[in-house]
Amino acid sequence: MRTIGAVSLASLRSGNDVVAGRAFDVPPSALVRGHTWDRAERRNLKLDMERRQQTGWPGRSAARSASLYADRAAALLESPARLARNKCRPVEQFLGSNLFRFLFFPLGSAAFGIYVKVVTRNDRYRAFTKEDMAVGLDLMYTAFLMYLLVTSDRGLELTAMRHAMSAPGIDSVKMQDLSARAAILSSSMTFSGWVLFLMFLGLWSASTFVRKLGWKSETELRPVLGIAIPLTAGIIFLMVVMAEASP
């Protein structure tokens, strides 16, 4: 039986070995379904129950109050996990949103790459030059490697499914489910191979383009042909990876 201190929920609901006295320390808003109990509320409720467990309810009219108090105790018992879930939920929603996947992640990756170039520059030179923004090719091969890793994970999942399908004693329903999922995953693997090939071709073409047309001098890149176009291509590559990595 679940208890807080020495007080059981069953005894709370029956109104036996708890409590009357001063008003409850827990605010009325805590009775609303889905209320998140903070640490102070949980501590106050526990202290209330421990303080009152030696006394009795003032009369039968307090039975409903005992039931409400039991509900509060149940919420207290469940509140740590719920509190952790509630704290994580906004982060999960943001990281799983299209806003993060197709805007913040690719643009943030480009900005972070530029920042790394700036902070690693020798202090004897200028803090920032336009060549620091030439991170397009870096983003492209990073996206290529990320997608290669995604494809590798799918291959491992497909191999695990085939092992499960060949296991002795597997029931027909599970076999049909695994077969359908394996067919979808196999088709996705074939498509991923073509995507990897196109990404490699795009990376090779972009590097050749920058080498032939992107340089204005031995040390200076052209703003559009050498910086802006490869940077845009790198951001697009990252968007493709995020789209393909979607479950």
Stockholm file with secondary structure:
# STOCKHOLM 1.0

chainA/1-247         MRTIGAVSLASLRSGNDVVAGRAFDVPPSALVRGHTWDRAERRNLKLDMERRQQTGWPGRSAARSASLYADRAAALLESPARLARNKCRPVEQFLGSNLFRFLFFPLGSAAFGIYVKVVTRNDRYRAFTKEDMAVGLDLMYTAFLMYLLVTSDRGLELTAMRHAMSAPGIDSVKMQDLSARAAILSSSMTFSGWVLFLMFLGLWSASTFVRKLGWKSETELRPVLGIAIPLTAGIIFLMVVMAEASP
#=GR chainA/1-247 SS CCEETTEEHHHHHHTSSCCCSSCCSSCGGGGSTTCCCCHHHHHHHHHHHHHHTTSCCSSGGGHHHHHHHHHHHHHHHHHHHHHHHHHHHHHHHHHTSHHIIIIIHHHHHHHHHHHHHHHTSCTTSCSCCGGGGCCHHHHHHHHHHHHHHHHHHHHHHHHHHHHHHTSTTCCHHHHHHHHHHHHHHHHHHHHHHHHHHHHHHHHHHHHHHHHHHSBSSSSCBCIIIIIIHHHHHHHHHHHHHHHHTCC
#=GC SS_cons         CCEETTEEHHHHHHTSSCCCSSCCSSCGGGGSTTCCCCHHHHHHHHHHHHHHTTSCCSSGGGHHHHHHHHHHHHHHHHHHHHHHHHHHHHHHHHHTSHHIIIIIHHHHHHHHHHHHHHHTSCTTSCSCCGGGGCCHHHHHHHHHHHHHHHHHHHHHHHHHHHHHHTSTTCCHHHHHHHHHHHHHHHHHHHHHHHHHHHHHHHHHHHHHHHHHHSBSSSSCBCIIIIIIHHHHHHHHHHHHHHHHTCC
//
